[in-house]
Amino acid sequence: MQSLHDFTGKVLGFISRSFLDGDKNLTVETPLMELNILDSVSVFDIVDYISSEFKIRIPLEEIDPVNFQSVVRLEEMILRLASGESGK
């Protein structure tokens, strides 16, 4: 798996380009769901991006709004999945 720094930067860039017209003010703590940056459809766009870019499969049971609240929460989920743990 790529480093967490690579993951963070690439995911921030993807969200910025895809959902914020390239706005650079996005941080790892930005509340993505609360600010309506992400919705139920865009969550699946992120899942697809992570799957293709990082070769990480996100199981259906992990596709929960809690895991997509911020890039930090996404990182936590990815680290948990990489270690073989499940959040459910």
CORWO-V571603 format. One record per pair of residues at least 12 apart in sequence whose ideal C-beta (glycine too) atoms are under 10 Angstrom apart, sorted by sequence separation. I is the first residue (numbers start at 1). J is the second residue. D is the distance in Angstrom with one decimal. If there is no record, write none. Layout:
((I:J:D) (I:J:D))
//
This chain:
((12:24:9.2) (46:58:8.9) (13:26:8.9) (19:32:8.5) (47:60:9.4) (64:77:8.9) (67:80:9.2) (12:26:5.6) (16:30:9.9) (23:37:9.4) (32:46:9.1) (44:58:9.8) (63:77:9.7) (67:81:9.9) (11:26:9.8) (12:27:7.8) (15:30:8.6) (20:35:9.8) (43:58:9.8) (47:62:8.8) (62:77:6.0) (12:28:7.0) (47:63:6.3) (58:74:9.5) (62:78:9.6) (11:28:8.9) (15:32:7.1) (19:36:9.5) (20:37:6.5) (46:63:9.6) (12:30:8.9) (19:37:5.4) (62:80:8.5) (9:28:9.9) (18:37:9.8) (19:38:6.8) (44:63:7.5) (58:77:7.4) (62:81:6.9) (8:28:6.1) (18:38:9.8) (19:39:9.1) (43:63:6.4) (47:67:9.9) (58:78:8.2) (67:87:7.1) (16:37:9.5) (43:64:9.2) (46:67:10.0) (47:68:8.9) (56:77:9.5) (66:87:8.3) (15:37:6.8) (43:65:7.5) (46:68:6.8) (56:78:6.1) (59:81:7.7) (15:38:7.6) (19:42:5.9) (40:63:9.3) (58:81:6.9) (64:87:7.6) (18:42:7.4) (43:67:8.8) (50:74:7.8) (54:78:7.6) (57:81:7.9) (62:86:7.5) (64:88:8.2) (40:65:8.1) (43:68:5.2) (46:71:9.8) (56:81:6.4) (61:86:7.2) (62:87:6.0) (19:45:8.3) (39:65:9.7) (42:68:8.8) (56:82:7.2) (61:87:7.8) (62:88:7.3) (15:42:8.5) (18:45:6.5) (19:46:9.2) (38:65:8.6) (47:74:10.0) (50:77:9.4) (59:86:7.4) (61:88:4.7) (18:46:8.4) (40:68:9.6) (46:74:7.4) (50:78:7.2) (54:82:9.6) (59:87:9.4) (60:88:10.0) (39:68:9.9) (59:88:8.4) (15:45:9.3) (38:68:5.8) (14:45:8.6) (15:46:7.2) (18:49:8.0) (37:68:9.9) (38:69:8.9) (50:81:9.8) (14:46:7.3) (33:65:5.5) (38:70:9.8) (32:65:9.5) (33:66:8.9) (37:70:9.8) (15:49:9.0) (11:46:7.4) (14:49:5.3) (33:68:6.2) (34:69:7.3) (14:50:8.8) (32:68:6.3) (33:69:5.3) (34:70:9.0) (32:69:6.3) (33:70:8.4) (11:49:7.6) (31:69:6.2) (32:70:5.8) (10:49:8.5) (11:50:7.3) (14:53:7.7) (30:69:9.5) (31:70:6.0) (32:71:7.5) (10:50:9.2) (29:69:9.7) (30:70:6.1) (33:73:9.4) (29:70:5.6) (30:71:7.3) (32:73:8.5) (11:53:8.5) (28:70:6.4) (29:71:7.8) (30:72:9.4) (31:73:9.7) (32:74:8.7) (7:50:8.4) (10:53:6.2) (11:54:8.9) (27:70:8.4) (28:71:4.3) (29:72:6.1) (10:54:8.0) (26:70:9.8) (27:71:7.7) (28:72:4.9) (29:73:9.7) (26:71:7.9) (27:72:9.2) (28:73:9.4) (7:53:8.8) (28:74:8.9) (6:53:9.5) (7:54:6.5) (28:75:7.5) (6:54:8.5) (7:56:9.0) (2:53:8.5) (2:54:6.1) (1:54:6.6) (2:55:9.1) (1:55:7.9) (2:56:9.6) (1:56:7.0) (15:71:7.3) (14:71:10.0) (12:71:5.9) (15:74:9.4) (11:71:5.6) (9:71:9.7) (12:74:10.0) (8:71:6.2) (11:74:6.2) (7:71:8.8) (8:72:8.7) (11:75:8.1) (8:74:8.8) (7:74:8.2) (8:75:6.4) (11:78:9.0) (7:75:6.5) (8:78:10.0) (4:75:6.2) (7:78:6.5) (7:79:9.2) (4:78:8.2) (4:79:7.3) (1:78:8.1) (1:79:9.3) (4:82:9.7) (1:81:9.7) (1:82:5.6))
//
